[in-house]
């Protein structure tokens, strides 16, 4: 048996959705066996389905640690399907009201202090989002992993004493994606992901995401914390912690407009 931690998954240490929601628990009675050729695709489709929901609302705290400074933001977030999300800063006071809006394929940032709205262009997609180790591209991507990547189970073993499967997503030749590969570790019993490693086209591991502190949220089991680390040895990180999280709530489509963004 291959030990997950020895095969390079840790690299010294989403698929993140537009509302930063995390994946839930798989039903044991309808999942295929791990030996089924479609198992990896089923797992990733399940993760995509569970973290989106029809709609969502959350309050979360983001702490960013860099080499030179630390900052903490409290934010409120709404999402509706795959096409719409809105994240608004609640604190600190000097940044309250600043928001990021995703409406289908468009991404906007509203700067409350100046009243300016900036459309995020292709050249800006790789830039840091609100000073964190997430990028604007992380927010705008809405396609399913199985659409852009070939998926396979490449190993199984233990990670921190817990049996895991290791899945690898390899970018399809014509896919317009940033990452050449994504390695995903999921627990064998419930298929909850615990770590993802993002690898560029040259085969270099760039960052990791850890999913921590799972708890029940309605009929789902969700990670309460998400830790994003650049794998450059800097020790920097971004931590996302949910203070409130609910799914399938009533969210009107009208809030995902520039007019509403400016009036909040």
C-alpha positions in Angstrom: 0.0 0.0 0.0 1.3 3.4 -0.9 1.5 5.8 2.0 -0.1 9.1 0.9 2.3 11.3 2.9 5.3 9.6 1.3 4.2 9.9 -2.3 4.6 13.7 -2.3 1.0 14.8 -1.6 2.0 17.1 1.2 4.7 19.0 -0.6 5.9 20.4 2.7 2.5 21.5 3.8 -10.7 23.9 -5.1 -11.5 23.6 -6.1 -12.7 26.6 -4.6 -16.1 27.8 -5.6 -17.1 31.4 -6.2 -18.7 31.6 -2.7 -15.8 29.6 -1.1 -18.2 26.8 -0.2 -16.8 23.4 0.6 -17.7 19.8 -0.4 -20.0 17.6 1.6 -20.4 13.9 2.4 -21.0 11.1 -0.2 -23.8 8.6 0.2 -22.3 5.1 0.5 -25.3 3.4 -1.1 -25.0 5.1 -4.5 -21.3 5.5 -5.0 -19.4 3.1 -7.4 -16.6 0.9 -6.2 -13.1 2.3 -6.2 -12.1 -0.2 -8.9 -14.8 1.2 -11.3 -13.1 3.2 -14.1 -15.7 6.0 -13.5 -15.0 6.2 -9.7 -12.8 9.3 -9.8 -15.1 11.2 -12.1 -18.1 10.3 -9.8 -16.2 11.5 -6.7 -15.3 14.9 -8.3 -18.9 15.4 -9.7 -20.2 14.6 -6.2 -17.9 17.2 -4.7 -19.0 19.8 -7.3 -22.7 19.1 -6.6 -22.4 19.2 -2.9 -20.4 22.4 -2.6 -22.6 24.4 -4.9 -26.2 23.8 -3.8 -29.1 25.7 -5.4 -28.1 28.8 -3.3 -26.1 29.7 -0.2 -25.5 32.3 2.4 -22.5 32.5 4.7 -20.5 34.7 7.1 -16.8 33.9 7.2 -13.5 35.2 8.5 -10.4 35.3 6.3 -6.9 35.7 7.9 -4.0 36.4 5.6 -0.4 35.9 6.8 2.4 37.1 4.6 6.1 37.7 5.3 5.5 41.3 6.2 2.0 41.6 7.7 -1.2 39.9 8.9 -4.8 41.0 8.3 -8.2 39.6 9.1 -11.4 40.3 7.2 -15.0 39.4 8.1 -17.2 38.9 5.1 -20.7 37.9 4.1 -21.3 35.8 1.0 -24.3 34.9 -1.2 -24.5 32.5 -4.1 -27.1 31.3 -6.6 -26.3 28.3 -8.7 -23.1 28.2 -10.6 -23.4 31.7 -12.2 -23.9 34.2 -9.4 -22.0 35.0 -6.2 -21.4 38.1 -4.1 -18.9 38.6 -1.3 -19.0 41.8 0.8 -16.5 42.9 3.5 -18.1 43.6 6.9 -14.9 44.6 8.7 -12.5 46.2 9.3 -14.5 49.4 9.2 -12.2 51.1 6.7 -13.0 48.4 4.1 -16.6 47.8 5.0 -18.8 47.6 1.8 -16.0 46.6 -0.6 -17.4 43.7 -2.6 -16.7 41.2 -5.3 -19.5 40.3 -7.7 -19.5 37.3 -10.1 -22.4 37.4 -12.7 -22.0 34.6 -15.2 -18.7 35.1 -16.9 -18.1 38.6 -15.5 -16.3 39.6 -12.3 -16.4 43.0 -10.7 -14.8 44.6 -7.6 -16.6 47.5 -5.9 -14.5 49.8 -3.9 -16.7 51.3 -1.2 -14.3 54.0 -0.2 -14.2 55.6 -3.6 -17.5 54.4 -5.1 -15.6 52.9 -8.1 -16.5 49.6 -9.8 -13.7 47.8 -11.6 -14.3 45.0 -14.1 -11.7 42.3 -13.7 -10.2 41.6 -17.1 -8.3 38.6 -18.3 -4.9 40.2 -17.4 -6.1 40.6 -13.8 -7.4 37.1 -13.2 -4.1 35.9 -11.8 -3.9 38.7 -9.3 -4.4 38.2 -5.6 -8.0 38.4 -4.4 -8.2 40.9 -1.5 -4.6 40.4 -0.6 -5.1 36.6 0.0 -3.5 33.6 -1.6 -6.6 33.1 -3.7 -6.7 34.7 -7.1 -9.5 36.4 -9.1 -9.4 33.3 -11.4 -10.4 31.1 -8.4 -13.6 33.1 -8.2 -14.5 33.3 -11.8 -14.1 29.6 -12.7 -17.5 27.9 -12.6 -17.0 24.8 -14.8 -16.9 21.3 -13.3 -13.6 19.6 -12.8 -14.7 16.6 -14.8 -15.3 18.9 -17.8 -11.7 20.2 -18.0 -9.7 17.3 -16.5 -9.1 13.6 -17.1 -9.5 11.9 -13.7 -8.0 8.8 -12.2 -7.3 7.1 -8.9 -3.6 6.9 -8.6 -3.1 5.5 -5.1 -4.5 4.7 -1.7 -3.0 4.7 1.8 -3.0 6.6 5.0 -2.8 10.3 5.7 -2.3 11.2 9.4 -3.5 7.7 10.2 -6.7 7.9 8.1 -7.2 5.7 5.0 -7.4 7.9 1.9 -7.7 7.6 -1.9 -5.5 9.8 -4.1 -7.1 11.2 -7.2 -5.3 13.1 -9.9 -7.0 15.5 -12.3 -4.9 16.0 -15.5 -5.8 19.0 -17.7 -7.3 18.0 -21.1 -5.3 19.3 -24.1 -7.9 21.9 -25.1 -9.0 23.0 -21.7 -8.6 26.7 -20.8 -7.3 26.1 -17.3 -4.5 27.4 -15.1 -3.3 24.1 -13.5 -1.7 21.2 -15.4 -2.7 18.8 -12.6 -4.6 18.8 -9.3 -4.0 16.1 -6.7 -6.9 15.4 -4.4 -6.8 13.3 -1.2 -10.2 12.0 -0.1 -11.0 9.9 3.0 -12.0 6.4 2.0 -15.0 6.0 4.3 -17.0 9.2 3.3 -15.0 10.6 0.3 -14.6 13.9 2.0 -11.5 15.8 0.6 -8.8 16.7 3.0 -6.1 18.1 0.8 -5.6 19.4 -2.8 -2.3 20.1 -4.5 -2.2 22.5 -7.5 0.5 21.8 -10.0 1.5 24.0 -13.0 2.1 22.9 -16.5 5.8 22.5 -15.8 5.1 20.0 -13.0 5.8 22.3 -10.1 3.6 22.2 -7.1 2.4 25.8 -6.5 0.0 25.7 -3.6 -2.0 23.4 -1.3 -5.5 23.6 0.2 -6.4 21.8 3.4 -10.0 21.1 4.5 -10.3 21.0 8.3 -12.8 20.7 11.2 -15.7 18.9 9.4 -19.1 19.4 10.9 -22.8 18.8 10.0 -24.5 21.6 8.1 -28.1 20.4 7.4 -27.9 17.1 5.5 -24.2 17.8 4.6 -20.9 17.5 6.4 -18.7 20.5 5.7 -15.2 21.7 6.4 -15.5 24.6 8.8 -11.9 25.8 7.9 -9.9 26.0 4.7 -6.1 26.6 4.8 -4.4 27.8 1.5 -0.6 27.7 1.5 1.9 28.7 -1.3 4.4 25.9 -1.6 7.4 28.1 -1.9 8.7 27.6 1.7 7.7 31.2 2.7 5.4 30.0 5.5 2.6 32.3 4.2 -1.0 31.2 4.3 -4.6 32.2 4.0 -7.2 30.7 6.4 -10.9 30.8 5.7 -13.2 30.1 8.7 -17.0 29.9 8.4 -19.0 31.5 11.2 -22.3 30.8 9.6 -23.2 28.6 6.6 -26.6 27.7 5.1 -27.7 26.2 1.8 -30.8 26.4 -0.4 -31.9 29.7 1.1 -34.0 32.3 -0.7 -31.6 34.5 -2.6 -33.1 36.9 -5.2 -31.2 37.2 -8.5 -31.5 40.9 -8.4 -28.8 41.2 -5.7 -26.2 40.0 -8.2 -26.3 43.3 -10.2 -24.0 46.4 -10.3 -26.9 48.5 -9.2 -27.4 46.5 -6.0 -23.7 46.3 -5.4 -23.5 50.1 -5.2 -26.6 50.4 -3.0 -25.5 48.0 -0.3 
